[in-house]
Amino acid sequence: MDKTLTMDGGKEIANNIAEEAGVKLHECYQCGKCTAGCPMSHAMDLMPRQIMRYMQLGMVEETLKSKSIWLCAACGTCFERCPHSVDLTSLVEALRHEAKHQKLCSVKEVDIFTEVFLGNVNAFGKSQEVILAGMYNTLTGNLTQNLGNVPHMIRHELVKPEIHSVKDKESVRRLMKAALEVDDK
């Protein structure tokens, strides 16, 4: 691991990541409201407030290796509850981006799902659940995951085997390309 990600050089990198996300790390005073409201905290190895504290301390490597940045649902509850409007959701997204850059994805299934979902939307202009589930299951090696639910879902028309695309797929592709270009900056 790059020594600049450790506590010694980590504060500068932490501040750069936070700045990229539009977050001022010093504005978090560890009240814990983000953690108290987080619907995913039960599954996290670092609570939302700990992510902030680790970043304040320059513990970037530990933060990037955590499962928490991949388990965040990006629901925005932390941001809504924060008395200083610290946008932890944006910080977590920037941390995911950096973790991918450093090849530190600790929950590969989340990264696979994101890539398959984005590819699905790029191809059809919207998500196709049958294709999304099939590709995700194949790429994660869980070929029969949720297979028992398929008859019920088809019978009740929760999913349909037909492929439906939006009329103007090219507009969706342009939007996605523009969003990815912003992410890469």
N, CA and C of each residue as an Amber inpcrd file, in Angstrom:
protein
   555
   0.8490000  -1.1910000   0.0000000   0.0000000   0.0000000   0.0000000
   0.8830000   1.2390000   0.0000000   0.4420000   2.2030000  -0.6830000
   1.1200000   3.4920000  -0.7980000   1.2320000   4.1270000   0.5910000
   2.4570000   4.4810000   0.9890000   2.6710000   5.0510000   2.3230000
   1.9440000   6.3690000   2.5290000   1.6040000   7.0560000   1.4470000
   0.9070000   8.3280000   1.5980000  -0.5120000   8.1360000   2.1130000
  -1.0190000   6.9100000   2.0730000  -2.3690000   6.6510000   2.5690000
  -2.3970000   6.3960000   4.0680000  -1.2470000   6.2690000   4.7030000
  -1.2040000   6.0350000   6.1410000  -1.4240000   7.3460000   6.8800000
  -1.4960000   7.2890000   8.2030000  -1.7830000   8.4870000   8.9900000
  -0.8020000   9.6190000   8.7030000   0.4790000   9.2800000   8.4930000
   1.4810000  10.3320000   8.2820000   1.1350000  11.2140000   7.0960000
   0.9130000  10.6070000   5.9490000   0.5960000  11.3810000   4.7560000
  -0.8740000  11.3940000   4.4280000  -1.6550000  10.7180000   5.2440000
  -3.0660000  10.5300000   4.9460000  -3.9480000  11.7420000   5.0970000
  -3.5730000  12.6660000   5.9790000  -4.4330000  13.8390000   6.1920000
  -4.5810000  14.6670000   4.9250000  -3.4960000  14.8190000   4.2010000
  -3.5660000  15.5960000   2.9620000  -4.4570000  14.8800000   1.9420000
  -4.2760000  13.5770000   1.8080000  -5.1110000  12.8090000   0.8710000
  -6.5580000  12.8160000   1.3370000  -6.7930000  12.6560000   2.6310000
  -8.1550000  12.7010000   3.1670000  -8.8140000  14.0300000   2.8400000
  -8.0810000  15.1000000   3.0220000  -8.6280000  16.4270000   2.7170000
  -8.8870000  16.5930000   1.2180000  -8.0160000  16.0310000   0.3860000
  -8.2310000  16.1000000  -1.0650000  -9.4870000  15.3400000  -1.4760000
  -9.6720000  14.1470000  -0.9160000 -10.8650000  13.3510000  -1.2220000
 -12.1050000  14.0870000  -0.7450000 -12.0400000  14.6300000   0.4700000
 -13.1840000  15.3610000   1.0240000 -13.4900000  16.6030000   0.1920000
 -12.4500000  17.3040000  -0.2250000 -12.6530000  18.4970000  -1.0400000
 -13.3130000  18.1390000  -2.3700000 -12.8640000  17.0410000  -2.9580000
 -13.4670000  16.5570000  -4.2050000 -14.9630000  16.2870000  -4.0210000
 -15.3310000  15.8160000  -2.8250000 -16.7250000  15.5090000  -2.5220000
 -17.5040000  16.7270000  -2.0330000 -16.8010000  17.8420000  -1.8300000
 -17.4640000  19.0480000  -1.3340000 -17.7420000  18.9900000   0.1570000
 -16.9120000  18.2490000   0.8880000 -17.1020000  18.0470000   2.3320000
 -15.9520000  18.6880000   3.0930000 -16.2910000  19.3760000   4.1730000
 -15.2890000  19.9550000   5.0660000 -15.2200000  19.0640000   6.3000000
 -14.1590000  18.2720000   6.3810000 -14.0330000  17.2870000   7.4560000
 -14.1080000  17.9130000   8.8410000 -13.5810000  19.1080000   9.0020000
 -13.5430000  19.7430000  10.3210000 -14.9390000  20.1170000  10.8330000
 -15.9420000  20.1240000   9.9660000 -17.2890000  20.5020000  10.4030000
 -18.0140000  19.3840000  11.1500000 -17.4890000  18.1750000  11.0850000
 -18.0990000  17.0670000  11.8340000 -17.5590000  17.0860000  13.2580000
 -18.4660000  17.1650000  14.2320000 -18.0220000  17.1400000  15.6280000
 -18.4650000  15.8640000  16.3500000 -18.7360000  14.8260000  15.5740000
 -18.9700000  13.4840000  16.0880000 -20.2170000  13.3650000  16.9700000
 -21.3040000  14.0040000  16.5690000 -22.5430000  13.9170000  17.3500000
 -23.1840000  12.5380000  17.2370000 -22.9420000  11.8420000  16.1300000
 -23.4630000  10.4900000  15.9500000 -24.8350000  10.3960000  15.3190000
 -25.4270000  11.5150000  14.9360000 -26.7620000  11.4670000  14.3210000
 -26.7460000  10.7170000  12.9970000 -25.6390000  10.7800000  12.2710000
 -25.5280000  10.0520000  11.0050000 -25.6200000   8.5450000  11.2450000
 -24.9010000   8.0840000  12.2510000 -24.9040000   6.6630000  12.5710000
 -26.2590000   6.2260000  13.1090000 -26.8590000   7.0400000  13.9460000
 -28.1600000   6.6920000  14.5370000 -29.2430000   6.5270000  13.4780000
 -29.1490000   7.2820000  12.3950000 -30.1750000   7.2010000  11.3640000
 -29.8610000   6.2650000  10.2180000 -28.6510000   5.7660000  10.1490000
 -28.2200000   4.9700000   9.0040000 -28.9160000   3.6010000   8.9760000
 -29.6460000   3.3070000   7.8850000 -30.3240000   2.0110000   7.8040000
 -29.3680000   0.8500000   7.5360000 -28.1220000   1.1300000   7.1910000
 -27.1590000   0.0690000   6.8980000 -26.1110000  -0.1110000   7.9920000
 -26.1580000   0.6840000   9.0450000 -25.1040000   0.6460000  10.0630000
 -24.9610000  -0.7300000  10.7110000 -26.0600000  -1.4860000  10.7820000
 -25.9930000  -2.8150000  11.4020000 -25.0230000  -3.7550000  10.6820000
 -24.7570000  -3.4950000   9.4030000 -23.8920000  -4.3690000   8.6120000
 -22.4910000  -3.7960000   8.4140000 -22.2550000  -2.6020000   8.8960000
 -20.9900000  -1.9090000   8.6230000 -19.8950000  -2.2670000   9.6210000
 -18.6640000  -2.2500000   9.1260000 -17.5290000  -2.4320000  10.0330000
 -17.0630000  -1.0900000  10.5990000 -17.2910000  -0.0080000   9.8830000
 -17.0710000   1.3490000  10.3880000 -18.4060000   2.0750000  10.3420000
 -18.8190000   2.5950000  11.4570000 -20.0610000   3.3650000  11.4820000
 -19.8530000   4.6770000  10.7050000 -20.9250000   5.2920000  10.2200000
 -20.7670000   6.5450000   9.4710000 -19.9310000   7.6030000  10.1950000
 -20.1670000   7.7950000  11.4860000 -19.3760000   8.7960000  12.2010000
 -17.9110000   8.3770000  12.2980000 -17.6430000   7.0720000  12.3220000
 -16.2620000   6.5980000  12.3480000 -15.5650000   6.8560000  11.0110000
 -16.3060000   6.7500000   9.9130000 -15.7260000   7.0810000   8.6160000
 -15.2360000   8.5260000   8.6490000 -16.0890000   9.4080000   9.1660000
 -15.6960000  10.8180000   9.2810000 -14.4780000  10.9740000  10.1760000
 -14.4680000  10.2990000  11.3050000 -13.3470000  10.4330000  12.2520000
 -12.0580000   9.8820000  11.6470000 -12.1370000   8.7360000  11.0090000
 -10.9550000   8.1670000  10.3680000 -10.3930000   9.1440000   9.3330000
 -11.2700000   9.7530000   8.5730000 -10.8130000  10.7210000   7.5640000
 -10.1970000  11.9500000   8.2440000 -10.7930000  12.4100000   9.3250000
 -10.2310000  13.5530000  10.0570000  -8.8240000  13.2370000  10.5560000
  -8.6030000  12.0010000  10.9470000  -7.2980000  11.5800000  11.4700000
  -6.3120000  11.2050000  10.3670000  -6.7680000  11.1700000   9.1180000
  -5.8960000  10.7980000   8.0150000  -5.7370000   9.3020000   7.8410000
  -6.6570000   8.5370000   8.3900000  -6.6000000   7.0710000   8.2960000
  -7.3020000   6.6150000   7.0110000  -6.7530000   7.0480000   5.8970000
  -7.3710000   6.8150000   4.5960000  -7.3450000   5.3370000   4.2210000
  -6.2300000   4.6880000   4.4130000  -6.1090000   3.2800000   4.0280000
  -7.1610000   2.4310000   4.7350000  -7.3180000   2.6340000   6.0310000
  -8.3090000   1.8720000   6.7950000  -9.7200000   2.1420000   6.2870000
  -9.9760000   3.3810000   5.9320000 -11.2960000   3.7550000   5.4340000
 -11.5490000   3.1140000   4.0790000 -10.5560000   3.1660000   3.1890000
 -10.7130000   2.5900000   1.8550000 -10.8730000   1.0800000   1.8900000
 -10.2850000   0.4260000   2.8860000 -10.3850000  -1.0280000   3.0020000
 -11.6620000  -1.4800000   3.7110000 -12.4190000  -0.5430000   4.2480000
 -13.6160000  -0.9110000   4.9990000 -14.7330000  -1.3960000   4.0790000
 -15.5890000  -2.2260000   4.6330000 -16.7710000  -2.6840000   3.9040000
 -17.8300000  -1.5810000   3.8650000 -17.7890000  -0.7120000   4.8260000
 -18.8360000   0.3020000   4.9980000 -19.0310000   1.1820000   3.7820000
 -17.9370000   1.5820000   3.1300000 -18.0950000   2.4790000   1.9820000
 -18.8180000   1.7770000   0.8320000 -18.7950000   0.4480000   0.8220000
 -19.4820000  -0.3130000  -0.2250000 -20.9010000  -0.6730000   0.1840000
 -21.1640000  -0.6790000   1.4790000 -22.5030000  -1.0460000   1.9580000
 -23.4400000   0.1480000   2.0750000 -22.9140000   1.3490000   2.0040000
 -23.7270000   2.5620000   2.0820000 -24.7790000   2.5280000   0.9750000
 -26.0220000   2.7650000   1.3410000 -27.1280000   2.7500000   0.3750000
 -27.3050000   4.0950000  -0.3210000 -26.4980000   5.0780000   0.0390000
 -26.5750000   6.4310000  -0.5380000 -27.9810000   7.0120000  -0.4120000
 -28.6340000   6.7300000   0.6960000 -30.0120000   7.1970000   0.9060000
 -30.0710000   8.6590000   1.3420000 -28.9580000   9.1740000   1.9040000
 -28.8960000  10.5740000   2.3060000 -29.4200000  10.8620000   3.7030000
 -29.7890000   9.8330000   4.4550000 -30.2970000  10.0420000   5.8110000
 -29.2500000  10.7270000   6.6830000 -27.9980000  10.3470000   6.5260000
 -26.9150000  10.9550000   7.3170000 -26.8360000  12.4580000   7.0550000
 -26.9280000  12.8210000   5.7950000 -26.8680000  14.2290000   5.3960000
 -28.0690000  14.9960000   5.9480000 -29.2430000  14.4000000   5.8790000
 -30.4630000  15.0510000   6.3640000 -30.4310000  15.2780000   7.8720000
 -29.8180000  14.3670000   8.6000000 -29.7890000  14.4740000  10.0650000
 -28.6300000  15.2960000  10.6030000 -27.6350000  15.5400000   9.7670000
 -26.4360000  16.2340000  10.2370000 -26.7330000  17.6960000  10.5570000
 -26.4200000  18.1400000  11.7830000 -26.6680000  19.5400000  12.1480000
 -25.7880000  20.5330000  11.3850000 -24.6990000  20.0510000  10.7820000
 -23.8200000  20.9200000   9.9970000 -23.9120000  20.6320000   8.5000000
 -24.8880000  19.8240000   8.1000000 -25.0870000  19.4650000   6.6840000
 -23.8180000  18.9210000   6.0340000 -23.1020000  18.0740000   6.7720000
 -21.9350000  17.4000000   6.2120000 -22.4560000  16.3050000   5.2860000
 -22.0660000  16.3550000   4.0260000 -22.5730000  15.4250000   3.0200000
 -21.7390000  14.1470000   3.0110000 -22.0080000  13.2980000   3.9750000
 -21.2850000  12.0410000   4.1000000 -21.5390000  11.1380000   2.8970000
 -22.7160000  11.2090000   2.3110000 -23.0310000  10.3960000   1.1380000
 -22.0680000  10.7040000  -0.0030000 -21.8080000  11.9800000  -0.2480000
 -20.8620000  12.3630000  -1.3030000 -19.4390000  11.9420000  -0.9480000
 -19.0880000  12.0360000   0.3240000 -17.7600000  11.6070000   0.7490000
 -17.5850000  10.1110000   0.5110000 -18.5990000   9.3280000   0.8590000
 -18.5240000   7.8780000   0.6550000 -18.3870000   7.5550000  -0.8310000
 -19.0970000   8.2670000  -1.6820000 -18.9740000   8.0360000  -3.1300000
 -17.5560000   8.3510000  -3.5970000 -16.9650000   9.4210000  -3.1020000
 -15.5850000   9.7580000  -3.4550000 -14.6160000   8.6950000  -2.9220000
 -14.9060000   8.1550000  -1.7350000 -14.0730000   7.0860000  -1.1790000
 -14.1730000   5.8140000  -2.0150000 -15.3660000   5.4970000  -2.5030000
 -15.5220000   4.3400000  -3.3960000 -14.6810000   4.5220000  -4.6530000
 -14.7570000   5.7130000  -5.2010000 -14.0010000   6.0030000  -6.4190000
 -12.5060000   5.8140000  -6.1650000 -12.0160000   6.3330000  -5.0530000
 -10.5990000   6.1900000  -4.7120000 -10.2450000   4.7310000  -4.4210000
 -11.1280000   4.0190000  -3.7460000 -10.8800000   2.5980000  -3.4490000
 -10.7560000   1.7950000  -4.7420000 -11.6250000   2.0780000  -5.7030000
 -11.5230000   1.3900000  -7.0020000 -10.2000000   1.7390000  -7.6770000
  -9.8220000   3.0030000  -7.6040000  -8.5530000   3.4400000  -8.1990000
  -7.3740000   2.7060000  -7.5520000  -7.4480000   2.4920000  -6.2440000
  -6.3870000   1.8060000  -5.4990000  -6.5550000   0.2850000  -5.5200000
  -7.6090000  -0.2030000  -6.2110000  -7.9250000  -1.6400000  -6.2830000
  -8.1480000  -2.2320000  -4.8890000  -8.9550000  -1.5200000  -4.0930000
  -9.2390000  -1.9310000  -2.7180000 -10.7250000  -2.2160000  -2.4850000
 -11.4190000  -2.7080000  -3.4720000 -12.8480000  -2.9750000  -3.3300000
 -13.0560000  -4.1730000  -2.3990000 -13.5630000  -3.9320000  -1.1870000
 -13.6970000  -5.0080000  -0.2040000 -15.0120000  -5.7730000  -0.3130000
 -15.9830000  -5.2410000  -1.0220000 -17.2480000  -5.9520000  -1.2360000
 -17.4690000  -5.9840000  -2.7490000 -16.8780000  -6.9730000  -3.3860000
 -16.8670000  -7.0650000  -4.8450000 -18.2760000  -7.1080000  -5.4430000
 -19.2280000  -7.7200000  -4.7270000 -20.5850000  -7.8360000  -5.2600000
 -21.2190000  -6.4720000  -5.5170000 -20.9320000  -5.4950000  -4.6730000
 -21.4980000  -4.1580000  -4.8600000 -20.9260000  -3.5330000  -6.1270000
 -19.6290000  -3.6820000  -6.3210000 -18.9850000  -3.1350000  -7.5150000
 -19.5120000  -3.8320000  -8.7670000 -19.6720000  -5.1430000  -8.7120000
 -20.2140000  -5.8990000  -9.8470000 -21.6300000  -5.4350000 -10.1480000
 -22.4560000  -5.3040000  -9.1160000 -23.8380000  -4.8590000  -9.3290000
 -23.8700000  -3.4860000  -9.9950000 -23.0490000  -2.5580000  -9.5080000
 -23.0150000  -1.2070000 -10.0650000 -22.6340000  -1.2420000 -11.5400000
 -21.5920000  -1.9930000 -11.8760000 -21.1380000  -2.0690000 -13.2670000
 -22.2010000  -2.7030000 -14.1680000 -22.8290000  -3.7860000 -13.6970000
 -23.8710000  -4.4520000 -14.4940000 -25.0780000  -3.5350000 -14.6560000
 -25.4690000  -2.8580000 -13.5820000 -26.6130000  -1.9440000 -13.6460000
 -26.3550000  -0.8110000 -14.6380000 -25.1880000  -0.1810000 -14.5390000
 -24.8720000   0.9270000 -15.4420000 -24.7880000   0.4580000 -16.8970000
 -24.2140000  -0.7120000 -17.1220000 -24.1520000  -1.2690000 -18.4720000
 -25.5390000  -1.5580000 -19.0210000 -26.4130000  -2.0460000 -18.1510000
 -27.8040000  -2.3390000 -18.4990000 -28.5330000  -1.0600000 -18.9130000
 -28.3840000  -0.0070000 -18.1260000 -29.0420000   1.2670000 -18.4360000
 -28.4460000   1.8650000 -19.7120000 -27.1500000   1.7400000 -19.8900000
 -26.5090000   2.2630000 -21.0930000 -27.0220000   1.5440000 -22.3450000
 -27.2370000   0.2500000 -22.2440000 -27.6800000  -0.5320000 -23.4040000
 -29.1550000  -0.3140000 -23.7380000 -30.0060000  -0.1960000 -22.7130000
 -31.4470000  -0.1630000 -22.9460000 -32.1220000   1.1590000 -22.5790000
 -31.3770000   2.0530000 -21.9220000 -31.9760000   3.3130000 -21.4960000
 -32.6570000   3.2130000 -20.1510000 -32.7790000   2.0170000 -19.6320000
 -33.3570000   1.7550000 -18.3090000 -32.9350000   0.3660000 -17.8700000
 -33.1720000   0.0590000 -16.6250000 -32.7710000  -1.2410000 -16.0980000
 -33.7180000  -2.3370000 -16.5830000 -33.1380000  -3.4530000 -16.9520000
 -33.8950000  -4.6540000 -17.3140000 -33.6090000  -5.6810000 -16.2180000
 -34.5650000  -5.8730000 -15.3250000 -34.3260000  -6.6860000 -14.1400000
 -33.8740000  -8.1030000 -14.4520000 -34.4610000  -8.7150000 -15.4790000
 -34.1080000 -10.0930000 -15.8100000 -32.6430000 -10.1710000 -16.2450000
 -32.2280000  -9.2500000 -17.0800000 -30.8310000  -9.2320000 -17.5360000
 -29.9030000  -8.8700000 -16.3820000 -30.3080000  -7.8800000 -15.5940000
 -29.5060000  -7.4600000 -14.4420000 -29.2760000  -8.6390000 -13.4950000
 -30.3330000  -9.3340000 -13.1340000 -30.2120000 -10.4640000 -12.2100000
 -29.3760000 -11.5890000 -12.8140000 -29.6220000 -11.9030000 -14.0710000
 -28.8730000 -12.9780000 -14.7170000 -27.3840000 -12.6840000 -14.8110000
 -27.0510000 -11.4820000 -15.2240000 -25.6310000 -11.1180000 -15.3440000
 -24.9660000 -11.0400000 -13.9730000 -25.6750000 -10.4490000 -13.0150000
 -25.1170000 -10.3390000 -11.6620000 -24.8500000 -11.7310000 -11.0850000
 -25.8410000 -12.6110000 -11.1850000 -25.6740000 -13.9710000 -10.6490000
 -24.5250000 -14.7000000 -11.3390000 -24.4030000 -14.5230000 -12.6360000
 -23.3290000 -15.1760000 -13.3820000 -21.9630000 -14.6450000 -12.9560000
 -21.8290000 -13.3190000 -12.8910000 -20.5360000 -12.7180000 -12.5680000
 -20.1050000 -12.9310000 -11.1230000 -21.0710000 -13.0930000 -10.2220000
 -20.7150000 -13.3440000  -8.8240000 -20.5800000 -14.8360000  -8.5150000
 -20.9420000 -15.6820000  -9.4890000 -20.8580000 -17.1270000  -9.2850000
 -22.0320000 -17.6980000  -8.5170000 -23.0680000 -16.9140000  -8.2910000
 -24.2720000 -17.3630000  -7.5850000 -25.3740000 -17.6330000  -8.6040000
 -25.1580000 -18.6270000  -9.4380000 -26.0350000 -18.8650000 -10.5760000
 -27.4890000 -19.1350000 -10.1990000 -27.7090000 -19.7460000  -9.0770000
 -29.0890000 -20.0960000  -8.7090000 -29.6840000 -19.1620000  -7.6580000
 -28.9760000 -18.1010000  -7.3310000 -29.4820000 -17.1540000  -6.3380000
 -30.8470000 -16.6260000  -6.7630000 -31.8190000 -16.6790000  -5.8900000
 -33.1820000 -16.1860000  -6.1240000 -33.9410000 -16.9430000  -7.2000000
 -33.4190000 -18.0610000  -7.6780000 -34.0810000 -18.8190000  -8.7390000
 -35.4630000 -19.2960000  -8.3070000 -35.6120000 -19.6300000  -7.0390000
 -36.9060000 -20.0780000  -6.5250000 -37.9780000 -18.9990000  -6.5770000
 -37.5810000 -17.7320000  -6.6340000 -38.5390000 -16.6270000  -6.6690000
 -39.0660000 -16.3320000  -8.0700000 -38.3890000 -16.8440000  -9.1020000
 -38.7320000 -16.4920000 -10.4820000 -40.1700000 -16.8410000 -10.8510000
 -40.6630000 -18.0680000 -10.5940000 -42.0540000 -18.3620000 -10.9850000
 -43.0700000 -17.4080000 -10.3460000 -42.8880000 -17.1070000  -9.0760000
 -43.7870000 -16.1770000  -8.3840000 -43.7170000 -14.7850000  -9.0130000
 -42.5160000 -14.3330000  -9.3040000 -42.3400000 -12.9870000  -9.8630000
 -42.9480000 -12.8820000 -11.2660000 -42.8060000 -13.9280000 -12.0710000
 -43.3990000 -13.9080000 -13.4180000 -44.9150000 -14.0220000 -13.3380000
 -45.3990000 -14.9200000 -12.4920000 -46.8470000 -15.1320000 -12.3380000
 -47.5570000 -13.8410000 -11.9070000 -46.9260000 -13.0820000 -11.0400000
 -47.5230000 -11.8410000 -10.5310000 -47.0440000 -10.6030000 -11.2980000
 -46.3730000 -10.8500000 -12.4250000 -45.8810000  -9.7930000 -13.3090000
 -45.0010000  -8.7610000 -12.5940000 -44.2210000  -9.2400000 -11.6370000
 -43.2490000  -8.3670000 -10.9790000 -42.0540000  -8.1300000 -11.8930000
 -41.7420000  -9.1200000 -12.7020000 -40.7530000  -8.9830000 -13.7810000
 -41.3570000  -9.6270000 -15.0150000 -40.9130000  -9.1520000 -16.1460000
 -41.3730000  -9.7240000 -17.4080000 -40.1570000 -10.0780000 -18.2450000
 -40.2470000 -11.1790000 -18.9710000 -39.0980000 -11.5810000 -19.7810000
 -38.8650000 -10.6980000 -21.0050000 -39.8690000  -9.8960000 -21.4080000
 -39.6930000  -9.0280000 -22.5730000 -38.7230000  -7.8940000 -22.2460000
 -37.9850000  -7.4920000 -23.2690000 -37.0580000  -6.3810000 -23.1310000
 -37.7530000  -5.1150000 -23.6310000 -37.7640000  -4.0950000 -22.8060000
 -38.3420000  -2.8140000 -23.1860000 -37.2670000  -1.7430000 -23.0500000
 -37.0760000  -1.0100000 -24.1100000 -36.1040000   0.0780000 -24.1070000
 -36.8300000   1.4120000 -24.1510000 -36.1520000   2.4480000 -23.6970000
 -36.7060000   3.7880000 -23.8560000 -36.5660000   4.1920000 -25.3240000
 -37.3740000   5.1340000 -25.7600000 -37.3490000   5.5420000 -27.1680000
 -36.0370000   6.2180000 -27.5450000 -35.5160000   7.0510000 -26.6490000
 -34.3180000   7.8190000 -26.9730000 -33.1390000   7.3390000 -26.1140000
 -32.6440000   6.1460000 -26.4310000 -31.5250000   5.5800000 -25.6840000
 -30.2740000   6.4510000 -25.7770000 -30.1100000   7.1130000 -26.9030000
 -28.9130000   7.9380000 -27.1120000 -28.8520000   9.0920000 -26.1070000
 -29.9970000   9.6700000 -25.7610000 -30.0180000  10.7450000 -24.7490000
 -29.5700000  10.2250000 -23.3920000 -30.0090000   9.0270000 -23.0520000
 -29.6060000   8.4100000 -21.7880000 -28.1000000   8.1620000 -21.8060000
 -27.5890000   7.6660000 -22.9290000 -26.1490000   7.4180000 -23.0420000
 -25.3450000   8.7050000 -22.8880000 -25.8250000   9.7830000 -23.4860000
 -25.1280000  11.0730000 -23.3580000 -25.1190000  11.5420000 -21.9000000
 -26.2490000  11.3830000 -21.2170000 -26.3160000  11.7660000 -19.7990000
 -25.3450000  10.9380000 -18.9600000 -25.3240000   9.6400000 -19.2270000
 -24.4180000   8.7630000 -18.4750000 -22.9610000   9.1190000 -18.7580000
 -22.6420000   9.3920000 -20.0160000 -21.2710000   9.7600000 -20.3710000
 -20.8650000  11.0510000 -19.6660000 -21.7620000  12.0280000 -19.6650000
 -21.4710000  13.3030000 -18.9910000 -21.2630000  13.0940000 -17.4930000
 -22.0930000  12.2530000 -16.8800000 -21.9620000  11.9780000 -15.4470000
 -20.6500000  11.2730000 -15.1420000 -20.2510000  10.3300000 -15.9790000
 -18.9860000   9.6190000 -15.7750000 -17.7970000  10.5500000 -15.9620000
 -17.8990000  11.4890000 -16.8910000 -16.8240000  12.4630000 -17.0720000
 -16.6670000  13.3510000 -15.8500000 -17.7760000  13.7270000 -15.2300000
 -17.7200000  14.5150000 -13.9950000 -17.0830000  13.6810000 -12.8930000
 -17.4560000  12.3920000 -12.7890000 -16.8850000  11.5090000 -11.7830000
 -15.3780000  11.3530000 -11.9370000 -14.9020000  11.3260000 -13.1850000
 -13.4820000  11.1110000 -13.4350000 -12.6250000  12.3300000 -13.1450000
 -13.2540000  13.4800000 -12.9360000 -12.4780000  14.7040000 -12.6540000
 -12.0640000  14.7920000 -11.2220000
